[in-house]
Each structure stands twice: as structure tokens, then as C-alpha cells.
Amino acid sequence: MKGTLYIVSTPIGNLDDITERARRVLSSVDFVVAEDTRRTRILLNALGIRKEMVSFYQPKEQERLPLVLSRLERGESAALVSDAGTPLVSDPGFLLVKEAVSRGIEVVPVPGPSAVLAALVASALPSVPFSFWGYLPKGGERIRLLESLKNRKETLVFFDSPRRIKESLKDILAVMGERNCCVAREVTKMHEEFLRGKVSEVIRLLEDRGEVKGEITLVVEGCGEGSASHHWREKALKLVDAGFSVKEAAKAVSLLFEVPKNEVYNYLVKGS
């Protein structure tokens, strides 16, 4: 008989978040497939578990794949874990799961902590629907991604670097306009923090404190009914339809929604 591959979620900060099922699976499998064996060893030691580990970080995925699959096909069981949270969510493991399924190896999820869901439910933004976009890229690639998402109506969730979060928020403000957001920092850890408010307000909060530290999950309001960006655009179009000139509409909307007059004017003239 072939073995079983368990996809085991592990704590993202607070060790008390480990589930009894996850603890039991980690204790019972033949070996653990870990994104970083050093990080996972700390967890296993804290749980009092001694287990053989196979390193499975992104650059080595293809190289280690045959070894893990051959052991599973021989009947051994394995637990796939990432450094923290749920494996495959911006972490290695997809190739292994896909290939295991194609070979008829049983794949069993052991759900638990997830930074994406923890940040989403505490953000005070709509949790249904939402979409997750992984780590925000740098520079021009980030601008292009935000441009492609600016008219999406669902809540948007990203991971980001503490070194880049201020620039990311400034790009969001420039590309998507003013809307609500939440910067979730160090979720479940000792210095857990949720900065909620308009994008411009959160930028000011972060600018005032200087260096930003810790792991960041960013939740951004979609361009729906609750979006400030949606509202001023809608109001501007209604004013023009009602007979106001573009200049008059731009001035009125600028005063009502605290949006730069030039931005409103350009939207009415160019549609962007």
C-alpha cells in the first residue's frame, strides 16, 4: 500500500494554536517534509517530538521531489509543513501535492492557523468574497498588479515586507484611490497589531513610527459599494449627467470627498 501525505498547518506565532490533530499527525508520521528544517525543529522540540526531516524549500523542490514521492510510494507517511501557517499558501508544496495526487497517493489536509484568514476576519472588511494574491511584488510589477485589481469588488489580501509596506500603500493610494484597509502585523504574536482606516490614514500612522517591523498581512477594500473610490467616481458622473460642467463637478467632488481636484477632472475627461 502507498503511504499518506498530510498537509499540516502549524502556528503562525502563538504555539497554543497547534491543534491536537496536528500534534498527533506530526508524532505518528515516518518523516516530516519541511520548508526550513531549522524552523520546524524548534517547533517539534517545543512539542516534544523527534522526527526525521527532509528539507523542501522552493529552490530545492524539483530536486527533492523524487525522494519524497518514492518514500510515499513505498508505504511511508509524511507530514508537509511550512515555516508557519498553512502549507502551499505562498509556500512550497504545490508540486508535491499535484504529483502525489497524480500517482494515487492519498493527500489529507490537517487544517489550522492561516495568516490570510486571521487578518481577514479581524480587518473589519467584508470577508466574502475575498481573493488572496500572495506577496506584493516590487516597483513596476506592483503597479501593474494593482492596476489589474483596482476594479475588483471583492476584498483583496496580500502578504508584504515590513520594509516595503509604506511604498505599497502609497502605490495603492495612487492606483486604486482612497479606500479602507487593514495592516495586520505580527498576527497571534506578542506584538500583534491591526492598523485599520483609510489608506492615507494608515500611511500617516506608519510614517510617524519610522521603521516597521514584523510579518505583514495587508487587507484592502474592494472597489464595491463601500469603497470611497467608487463613491466619488459615481458622484462625479452623476453631477455631469445633471448638467454640471467637468470643472464644476471636479471642484464639488474634491470638496465632498477630499480627493485631489485634478484626479477627479482627469477621471471625467479620460475615464482613468
ABEGO torsion letter per residue (X at the ends): XBBBBBBBBBBAABAAABBAAAAAAAAABABBBBABAAAAAAAAAAAGBBBBBBBBBAAAAAAAAAAAAAAAAAGBBBBBBBABEBBGBGBBGAAAAAAAAAAGBBBBBBBEBBAAAAAAAAAGBBAOBBBBAEBBBBEAAAAAAAAAAAABABBBBBBBBAAAAAAAAAAAAAAAEBBBBBBBBGBGBAABBBBBEBAAAAAAAAAAAEBBBEBBBBBBBBBBAABAAAAAAAAAAAAAAAGBBAAAAAAAAAAAAGBBAAAAAAAAAAGX
